[in-house]
């Protein structure tokens, strides 16, 4: 084999610490993650319904678990995932009509999806806590 000598330094590929993720890419990744989280979280809802149909003791166990600080944290995360996935779906429906496809509009829709999911989650849980 022949030897080749580099006459100039080769460029380095950018890596995650250098590359700035666009909001549209971040929202796409979060949409997939929240879809998976909803799939897993639905099993928790099924478990709760199954416990309610089985026996009072089983229901008290599941209800107590979901009423703990960790259970509430999981439920808040499930609520956020549901709201984020819902708004992401609406964003995709808007795109399917041919609107909001410019770079600026897509970025605005991405930020609106994130902000809306957080605000809706806070509103849902504020309403829940105010009702008792």
C-alpha positions in Angstrom: 0.0 0.0 0.0 1.1 3.5 -0.7 1.5 6.1 2.0 -0.5 9.3 1.7 0.6 12.4 3.5 -2.0 15.0 4.5 -1.1 18.4 3.3 -3.7 20.1 5.5 -5.7 19.3 8.7 -8.9 17.4 8.2 -12.0 19.0 9.5 -13.7 17.6 12.6 -17.3 16.6 12.5 -19.5 18.6 14.9 -20.7 16.7 17.9 -23.6 17.2 20.3 -21.7 19.7 22.5 -21.3 22.0 19.4 -24.4 21.4 17.4 -27.5 23.5 18.3 -30.7 21.4 18.0 -33.5 23.2 16.2 -36.8 23.3 18.1 -38.5 21.3 15.4 -36.1 18.4 15.8 -36.4 18.5 19.6 -40.2 18.5 19.4 -40.1 15.6 16.9 -38.0 13.6 19.4 -40.2 14.5 22.3 -43.3 13.6 20.3 -41.9 10.1 19.9 -40.8 9.8 23.6 -44.2 11.0 24.8 -46.0 8.5 22.6 -43.9 5.8 24.2 -44.5 7.2 27.7 -48.3 7.2 27.0 -48.1 3.6 26.0 -46.5 2.7 29.3 -48.6 5.0 31.3 -51.8 3.5 30.0 -50.8 0.3 31.7 -50.9 2.2 35.0 -54.4 3.4 34.2 -55.4 -0.2 33.4 -53.8 -1.4 36.6 -55.9 1.2 38.6 -59.1 0.2 36.8 -58.4 -3.5 37.3 -57.7 -2.9 41.0 -61.0 -0.9 41.3 -62.9 -3.9 39.7 -61.1 -6.5 41.8 -61.3 -5.7 45.5 -61.3 -2.8 47.9 -57.9 -3.9 49.3 -56.3 -3.9 45.9 -57.8 -0.6 45.0 -56.5 1.0 48.3 -53.0 -0.3 47.5 -52.9 1.2 44.0 -54.7 4.4 45.1 -52.2 4.8 47.9 -49.3 4.2 45.6 -50.6 6.8 43.1 -51.4 9.2 45.9 -47.8 9.2 47.2 -45.3 11.9 46.2 -43.7 9.6 43.6 -47.1 8.5 42.2 -48.2 12.1 41.9 -44.9 12.9 40.1 -45.5 10.0 37.7 -49.1 11.3 37.1 -47.9 14.8 36.5 -45.4 13.4 33.9 -48.2 11.3 32.3 -50.4 14.4 32.1 -47.6 16.5 30.5 -46.9 13.6 28.0 -50.6 13.5 27.1 -50.8 17.2 26.6 -47.5 17.4 24.7 -48.5 14.5 22.4 -51.9 16.0 21.8 -50.5 19.4 20.8 -47.8 17.8 18.7 -50.6 15.9 16.9 -52.4 19.2 16.3 -49.2 20.7 15.0 -48.8 17.9 12.5 -52.5 18.3 11.4 -51.7 22.0 10.8 -48.7 21.0 8.7 -50.9 18.4 6.8 -53.0 21.3 5.6 -49.9 23.0 4.1 -49.8 25.8 6.7 -46.9 26.6 9.0 -44.2 25.0 7.0 -41.8 27.9 6.8 -38.8 27.8 9.0 -40.1 30.6 11.2 -43.7 29.2 11.5 -42.5 25.7 12.2 -40.2 27.1 15.0 -43.1 29.1 16.5 -45.4 26.1 16.4 -42.7 24.1 18.2 -42.3 26.6 20.9 -46.1 26.9 21.2 -46.3 23.1 21.6 -43.9 23.1 24.4 -45.3 26.2 26.2 -48.9 25.0 25.7 -48.2 21.5 27.1 -46.6 23.0 30.2 -49.4 25.5 30.7 -52.2 22.9 30.1 -50.5 20.5 32.6 -50.3 23.2 35.2 -53.9 24.2 34.6 -55.1 20.6 34.9 -53.2 20.0 38.1 -54.2 23.4 39.6 -57.8 22.5 38.9 -57.4 19.1 40.5 -55.7 20.5 43.6 -58.3 23.2 44.0 -61.1 20.6 43.8 -59.6 18.8 46.7 
